[in-house]
Amino acid sequence: MCGIVGIFGIPVASKYAYFGLYSLQHRGQESVGIAVFDGKCIREYKNLGLVSEVFDEKKLQELPGEIAIGHVRYSTTGSSTYQNVQPFCVKYAKKTIALAHNGNLVNAYNLRCELEEEGHIFQTTLDSEVIVHLIVKYLREGLVAAITKTMKRIRGAYSVLLLCDDVLVAFRDPWGFRPLAFGVLNGGYALASETCAFDLLGVEYLRDVAPGEVLVIDENGPKSYFPFERDPQPLSHCIFEFIYFARPDSLIYQKNVYTVRKNLGFNLYRECPLRADFVMPFPDSGTYAALGYSQASGIPLEFGVIRNHYIGRTFIQPSEKLRDLSVRMKLNPVREFIREKEVIVIDDSLVRGTTSKNRIRSIKLAGAKKIHFLISCPPLRYPCFFGIDFPQAKELIAAKHSVEEIRKFLDIDTLYYLSLEGLLDSVGDLRDKVCLACFTGNYPMEVDFSFRKDITEL
């Protein structure tokens, strides 16, 4: 999962890209980059770190121009190294191409091997680089034709921004796994993974880039192409965008995330009505489901643990050691408030189990009398191959243990997961348009279960 931003026809586009990426920092905290067409060529700057750490006023001034793309990375294929920082730029036939990709390809390794046999030389271990090589391979047929042929060959999740000199292109996989919004600003155009970036920039949201669409923006304005119009795929929007990843103030697949997360809490209470002294979330991931549960039950909502907001999202830390350290630094219980209380704790998901165990231990040590732990999604039992970093079933606690075994492992009084029907009810008319593979094992396409995040580095 990553965050991408595109700006077209707006002076000092790099600054707009910067603030857009700042709004999307929650989607990736490993690295950041911006590429800009300055009227003659594409310039870029990128590095490991957060948006505010990598860029300052001086660096942005060195990126003049009215067309830009930007990227924040959370690695799902390829390690967190400088060579894998996006946007990824190449020079070919007197043109420079820069690409920013959100998602994960399921056939990238096979395509990479095929391209290497043809003589292509890869500079990174990204699946995203496969997209660039394929586009360049077909580029003599024209940019749109090259992208169309590439989309016919790649499979998986991809929302992509491509900068080819003075042309900005957005294209999205026909299943619609990852979001990509399109809007207007001061006579120019903007694209972003989430609409929360538009709110900061003052962009008027128009619509989403449609699944399977190629949207080309040049001096004549935007124009759309639909390579899969005669071969549409069943929509498979990622349900985890609503459960965890997206910011609550965003529209995802044209639905408000805040409302969906409250609905998750309402449905948790409908399925598992409990009584306790108060409801508390693990902030920020469980906050809005806890609010919904509190409003449905009438039980007060309290913040029994306080978050240190200078610590990033623990789930997207690249290793278990870093996740565990971040958990201890991130949340601290309010001991005087928790002591001798029966509490309902709500979180969005339970992935590996170690993070939740550490958090619950801190509440027990603070003196909680009883702990009821409710999860606002079903058990995660199957790996994701489309951009969420749990690609192996052995990492998922629910794949190996029953709910009762997990309850004993966490050492709590109650453990309850929201049902699949409760989850689907929360997204309303999207219920038949979402990917549920991580819960059901029913994948929308064939996947390779031997896939590893570092497969291109072995």
Protein Blocks (a to p, Z undefined) as FASTA:
>chain_A
ZZddddehiahkllmmmmmmmmmmmnockbccddddehjaccddddeddfklmpcfklmm
mmgcjbdcddddddfehcadfklpccddddeehiacddddedddfklmmmmmmmmmnopa
cfbfcfklmmmmmmmmmmmnojklmmmmmmmmpgcjddddddehjaccddddfklmagcd
dddeehiacddfbfklmmmnopacfbdcdehiacdddfkopcdddfklmmcccddddfkl
mmmmpcfkbceehiafklmmmmmmmmmmmmmccddfbdcdddfklmmmmmmmmmmnopac
ddfbccdfkbccfklpcbfklmmmmmmmmpccdfklmgopacddddfbdckommmmmmmm
mmmmnopabdcdddfbdcdfbdcfehpacfbfklpmklmpcfklmmmmnopabdcdddfk
lmmmmnommmmmccfklmnopafbdcdfkbcfklmmZZ
